[in-house]
Amino acid sequence: MAILHGSWLTENQRFFLWGETWQRLDPETLSAEPDLRDHPFAISSQAVLDCLKSVGGLPKSFWVDAADAVSKKRGAKAAQRLGTQILALPTAINTDSCLPKHSADDLAAEASVIALFPWRITGLLLTPREAAAFLEQLPLGNLNFAGTEIGADLRYWSHLARWGLDLMARGKYLPAIQIAPKTTQARWQLLLDSDTDTGRLRFFTQSMPLGCRTYQLVPKSRKGSLQGLSVPLKLDAEALLYDFLSVLVDTQVRAQAEPTIASSDILSPDLPVREWLQTLGSEDSTLESSAIAAARLRDALTTWTAPLQSNAQRNRFRVCFRLEPPSDSQANWQLAYLLQARDDETCLIVAETLWQYPVAEAVIDHQRVQAPQETLLAGLGRAARFCDPVRDSLQETRPSRVTLDPAQTYVFLKATVDRLRDSGFGVLLPPGLEGQGQTANRLGIQVQAAAPDRKQRQRLGLKSLLNVKWELSLAGKTVSQKDFEKLVSQETPLIEIEGQWVELRPQDIRAAREFFKRRQDPIELSVEDALRMSTGDTQVIDKLPVVSFEASGVLQDLITTLTQGNQTLKPITEPDGFQGKLRPYQARGVSWLSFLEQWGLGACLADDMGLGKTIQLIAFLLTLRQSDLLTAPVLLICPTSVLG
């Protein structure tokens, strides 16, 4: 079995793929001499190509070029498709041998000295667009394709490629210009300005496999000698990750964008705006322009995107909004403005303090914030795009907070909070208002169910009706019809119950009133309905969400056993008339059959041949007869080989 590996190469903006497998080794390859040698377990470029065919996900043009390059091994196509890298890998080093460890080996069990040692590896190169197509289609659950296994490093890059798709879907990129000594490029630049994205950046940086940081080109000045060849981790994990994401997003946005021709009334005659817009939508990112004109356009773009870039550059403090509930005699809410430390969300500076003590630099809890007033105003200016009340408050000389009526507060919670957080702002909400999509604090139904008392010889089944108690619930509290109408009479979508703020949705209010009207009629709930509720399959009843389901007695035993498995069952003893001894797994099987039978559920014993399925069924039938539950003959069909 071959294992595919790969990593992003920053020096040529290509994705390098190679593979390894177990194979017989020439004793000379085990020599401990410090020479730069080929990786003894690495497979050939043709074998890598064969592995990729079993995985798929690459365009037709790749297969044509790669097959041609592998067969010729020289020429322009070979140079574009074949690559050789030095990769520092864990290696077992002894006095007389030097052998890289296979990626499937357990390094902890290795008795030899393990150290990073450089090995020469040949593989295939993918363009950024090909790499995106290949990595995005790798299923995260399936690691094996017809004898080809996906290595941990490839799975890592596959997760990153999916993050790139998420960034594109959320529009987390900006048009930009990159000026190098010999070329100018129109690029789409990443915008990682939200807490979600910066958290992912930290997570993926810490999770990067060590081997991804040790790729380096073969030194041209050394013919096999390791003298002076560096093994340390030359690449910074975050820089490598960011370069991969940047190129991937730029390539895919460029492929989907159409060349744009700006209208002449917005074009500056001395700036290459038209050429820049056309290049952003073309495959070639090279911008044909003079260095002076390109620099002026870059400066103009920098000024235009400065508000967004300042947040993406991870300033130590950011603007934060704190939603404050109304007092007892008021109906309006307050949205207070603060500065919040990014690395300590409890470190807050209220805007009133900033205006009261104007300083060029403030120190809060040993953290410095430069130009705090300017930082606050710049952040409020960006937030004004999402929130009209914030925009209106900027007419004041020293904005520190804004008043929101109940309708504005509701809009802020439903439409503005997520946009602010996604743009890198902090938002602090009162208890109960975090996680608006959760049903626990919504107006809904609490259900309590129990099996009825069973008469002799009467058994419950899936269609059996249960004893049910239904209650209207809000924020986990039972609400009577009188209390409910009192809450509705406040005519506000947000109400406070014992210190928790909850949302009263119009559709829930209508459904609750219908619920009270029908409450006088008996409500039927079967065992099957209860099972669906307990597993979350049924989440709405009469247009109201089921916020709580509680079972008791034998019904709870059924739910626990079905959801946690048959480990909750006690193995039964051999019934009367059974000749033999049940093994432990057979006793559990009989217990499982008996348990399902009492609820009218079918079963399938799937033990392997010879493990005693017939014996278990005989013991089960004897158990039924012992309990006077076997009221009719039973036909057991089995091969003659099991007859004693």
Residue pairs with C-beta under 8 A, 6 or more apart in sequence:
1 21
1 144
1 147
1 148
1 149
2 19
2 20
2 21
2 43
2 47
2 51
2 147
2 148
2 149
3 19
3 20
3 21
3 103
3 104
3 148
3 149
3 150
3 151
4 17
4 18
4 19
4 48
4 51
4 52
4 55
4 148
4 149
4 150
4 151
4 154
5 17
5 18
5 19
5 20
5 103
5 151
5 153
5 154
5 211
6 15
6 16
6 17
6 18
6 123
6 151
6 153
6 154
6 157
7 15
7 16
7 153
7 157
7 211
7 212
7 215
8 14
8 15
8 16
8 131
8 157
8 212
8 240
8 243
8 244
9 15
9 16
9 83
9 85
9 125
9 215
10 235
10 239
10 240
10 243
11 217
12 83
12 125
13 128
13 247
14 83
14 125
14 126
14 127
14 128
14 131
15 125
15 126
15 127
15 128
15 130
15 131
15 134
15 135
15 157
16 83
16 85
16 123
16 124
16 125
16 126
16 215
17 48
17 52
17 123
17 124
17 125
17 126
18 42
18 43
18 48
18 85
18 121
18 122
18 123
18 124
19 42
19 43
19 47
19 48
19 51
19 123
19 148
20 39
20 41
20 42
20 43
20 102
20 103
21 41
21 43
21 47
22 41
22 102
23 40
23 41
25 40
25 99
29 37
29 40
30 96
30 97
30 98
30 99
31 96
31 97
31 98
32 93
32 94
32 95
32 96
32 97
32 98
33 98
34 225
34 226
34 227
35 224
35 225
35 226
36 86
36 118
36 120
36 218
36 222
36 224
36 225
36 226
36 229
37 119
37 120
37 224
38 119
38 120
38 121
38 122
39 87
39 89
39 100
39 119
39 120
39 121
40 99
40 100
41 100
41 102
42 119
42 121
42 122
43 51
44 122
45 69
45 70
45 82
45 122
45 123
45 124
46 70
48 123
48 124
49 66
49 67
49 70
49 124
51 148
52 58
52 66
52 124
52 134
53 63
54 145
54 146
54 147
54 148
55 134
55 138
55 145
55 148
55 150
56 137
56 145
57 133
57 134
57 136
57 137
57 138
58 126
58 130
58 133
58 134
59 130
59 133
62 126
62 130
65 77
65 80
65 81
66 81
66 124
68 77
69 75
69 77
69 78
69 80
69 81
69 82
70 78
70 81
70 82
70 124
72 78
73 82
80 125
81 124
81 125
82 122
82 123
82 124
82 125
83 122
83 123
83 124
83 125
84 120
84 121
84 122
84 123
84 217
84 218
85 120
85 121
85 123
85 215
85 216
85 217
85 218
86 118
86 119
86 120
86 121
86 215
86 216
86 217
86 218
86 229
87 118
87 119
87 121
87 211
87 214
87 215
88 116
88 117
88 118
88 119
88 211
88 214
88 231
89 100
89 101
89 116
89 117
89 119
89 211
89 214
90 100
90 101
90 107
90 114
90 115
90 116
90 117
91 98
91 99
91 100
91 101
91 114
91 115
91 116
91 117
91 119
92 98
92 99
92 100
92 101
92 110
92 112
92 113
92 114
93 112
93 113
93 114
93 115
93 117
94 112
94 113
98 117
100 117
100 119
101 107
101 110
101 114
103 151
103 152
107 114
116 214
116 231
117 231
118 214
118 226
118 229
118 231
120 218
126 134
127 251
128 247
128 248
128 250
128 251
129 251
129 252
129 255
131 157
131 161
131 248
132 161
132 164
132 248
132 251
132 252
135 154
135 157
135 158
135 160
135 161
136 158
136 161
136 162
136 165
138 150
138 154
138 155
138 158
140 155
140 158
140 159
143 149
143 150
143 155
144 150
150 158
152 209
153 209
153 211
153 212
156 204
156 207
156 208
156 209
156 212
157 244
159 204
160 204
160 241
160 244
160 245
160 248
161 248
163 200
163 204
163 245
164 245
164 248
164 249
164 252
165 252
167 173
167 190
167 192
167 197
167 245
167 249
168 249
168 252
168 253
170 422
172 190
172 191
172 192
172 193
172 194
172 197
173 188
173 189
173 190
173 191
173 249
173 250
173 253
174 188
174 189
174 191
174 305
174 308
174 309
175 186
175 187
175 188
175 189
175 276
175 280
175 301
176 186
176 187
176 188
176 189
176 298
176 301
176 305
177 184
177 185
177 186
177 187
177 276
177 287
177 294
177 297
177 298
177 301
178 184
178 185
178 187
179 291
179 294
179 295
179 298
183 286
184 286
184 287
184 289
184 291
184 294
185 279
185 285
185 286
185 287
186 276
186 279
186 280
186 285
186 287
187 246
187 250
187 285
188 249
188 250
188 253
188 254
188 280
189 246
189 250
190 242
190 245
190 246
190 249
191 308
191 309
191 312
192 198
192 201
192 312
193 308
193 311
193 312
193 423
193 424
194 421
194 422
194 423
194 424
195 421
195 424
196 421
196 422
198 314
201 238
201 241
201 242
204 241
205 237
205 238
205 241
206 237
208 237
208 240
208 241
210 233
212 235
212 237
212 240
213 233
213 234
213 235
213 236
213 237
213 240
214 231
214 233
214 234
214 235
215 235
216 230
216 234
219 229
222 228
222 229
250 285
254 280
254 281
254 282
254 283
254 285
255 283
257 280
257 281
258 281
259 277
259 278
259 280
259 281
259 282
260 277
260 278
260 280
260 281
261 274
261 277
261 278
262 273
262 274
262 277
266 273
267 273
267 274
270 293
270 296
271 293
271 296
271 297
271 300
272 287
272 288
272 289
272 290
272 293
272 294
272 297
273 297
275 287
275 288
275 289
276 287
276 289
276 297
279 285
279 286
279 287
287 294
289 297
302 309
307 378
307 381
307 382
308 382
310 378
311 318
311 379
311 382
311 423
311 424
312 424
314 342
315 342
315 375
316 341
316 342
316 343
316 367
316 368
316 369
317 339
317 340
317 341
317 342
317 349
317 367
317 369
317 372
317 375
318 339
318 340
318 342
318 379
318 424
318 425
318 426
319 337
319 338
319 339
319 340
319 375
319 376
319 379
319 380
319 382
319 383
319 425
319 426
320 337
320 338
320 339
320 340
320 348
320 425
320 426
320 427
320 428
321 335
321 336
321 337
321 338
321 383
321 390
321 420
321 425
321 426
321 427
321 428
322 335
322 336
322 338
322 348
322 427
322 428
323 333
323 334
323 335
323 404
323 409
323 412
323 413
323 427
323 428
323 429
323 430
323 433
324 333
324 334
324 335
324 336
324 430
325 333
325 430
325 496
325 501
326 332
326 333
326 334
331 405
331 406
331 492
332 403
332 404
332 405
332 406
333 403
333 404
333 405
333 406
333 408
333 409
334 401
334 402
334 403
334 404
335 389
335 390
335 401
335 402
335 403
335 404
335 412
336 350
336 351
336 400
336 401
337 350
337 351
337 376
337 380
337 399
337 400
337 401
338 348
338 349
338 350
338 351
338 426
339 348
339 349
339 351
339 354
339 369
339 372
339 375
339 376
340 347
340 348
340 349
340 426
341 347
341 348
341 364
341 365
341 367
344 365
344 367
345 426
347 364
347 365
347 367
349 362
349 364
349 369
349 372
350 400
351 376
351 398
351 399
351 400
351 401
352 400
354 362
354 372
354 373
354 376
355 373
355 398
355 400
358 373
359 372
360 370
360 371
361 368
361 369
361 370
361 371
361 372
362 368
362 369
362 372
363 369
369 375
377 394
377 399
379 425
380 390
380 393
380 394
380 399
381 394
382 423
383 390
383 420
383 423
383 425
384 390
384 391
384 394
385 391
386 416
386 419
386 420
386 423
387 412
387 416
387 420
389 402
389 403
389 404
389 408
389 412
390 402
392 402
393 399
393 401
393 402
404 412
406 492
406 493
406 494
407 493
409 494
410 493
410 494
413 429
413 433
413 436
413 494
413 503
414 436
417 427
417 429
420 427
421 427
430 501
431 499
431 500
431 501
432 441
432 475
432 499
432 500
432 501
432 502
433 494
433 501
433 503
436 503
439 539
439 545
439 546
439 547
440 475
440 476
440 547
441 474
441 475
441 476
441 500
441 502
441 503
442 474
442 502
442 503
442 505
442 508
442 545
442 547
443 472
443 473
443 474
443 479
443 502
443 504
443 505
443 508
443 509
443 512
443 544
444 472
444 473
444 474
444 508
444 544
444 545
444 546
444 547
444 548
445 470
445 471
445 472
445 473
445 515
445 541
445 542
445 544
445 545
445 546
445 547
445 548
446 470
446 471
446 472
446 473
446 478
446 547
446 548
446 549
446 550
447 468
447 469
447 470
447 525
447 533
447 541
447 546
447 548
447 549
447 550
448 468
448 469
448 470
448 471
448 550
448 551
448 552
449 466
449 467
449 468
449 469
449 525
449 530
449 549
449 550
449 551
449 552
449 555
450 466
450 467
450 551
450 552
450 553
450 555
451 460
451 464
451 466
451 467
451 527
451 553
451 554
451 555
452 464
452 465
452 466
452 467
454 460
457 628
457 629
459 598
459 599
459 600
459 629
460 527
460 554
460 598
460 599
460 600
461 527
461 599
461 600
462 526
462 527
462 528
462 531
462 599
462 600
462 601
463 526
463 527
463 528
463 600
464 526
464 527
464 600
465 524
465 525
465 526
466 525
466 526
466 527
466 530
466 555
468 523
468 524
468 525
470 519
470 523
471 478
471 479
472 478
472 479
472 480
472 481
472 484
472 512
472 515
472 516
472 544
473 479
473 547
473 548
474 484
474 487
474 497
474 502
474 504
475 497
475 498
475 500
475 502
476 547
476 548
477 497
477 498
479 487
481 516
484 512
484 516
487 495
487 504
488 504
488 509
492 504
493 503
493 504
493 505
494 501
494 502
494 503
494 504
495 501
495 502
495 504
496 502
507 543
508 544
508 545
510 543
511 542
511 543
511 544
512 544
514 542
514 543
515 542
515 544
518 542
527 555
527 558
527 599
529 538
530 549
530 551
530 555
530 559
531 558
531 559
531 562
532 538
533 546
533 549
534 549
534 551
534 559
534 563
535 563
538 546
539 545
539 546
540 546
551 559
557 568
558 599
560 568
561 568
561 569
561 595
566 588
566 591
566 592
566 595
569 588
569 591
569 592
569 595
570 591
571 582
571 584
571 587
571 588
571 590
571 591
572 587
572 590
572 591
572 594
572 619
572 623
573 587
574 580
574 581
574 582
574 619
575 619
575 622
575 623
575 625
575 626
576 622
576 626
577 622
577 625
577 626
578 618
578 619
578 622
580 615
582 590
582 615
582 616
582 619
583 612
585 607
585 611
586 611
586 612
586 615
586 616
586 619
589 605
589 607
589 616
590 616
590 619
590 620
590 623
592 603
593 603
593 605
593 616
593 617
593 620
594 620
594 623
594 624
596 602
596 603
597 603
597 620
597 624
605 613
605 616
605 617
607 613
607 616
614 636
614 638
614 642
617 636
618 636
621 630
621 634
621 636
624 630
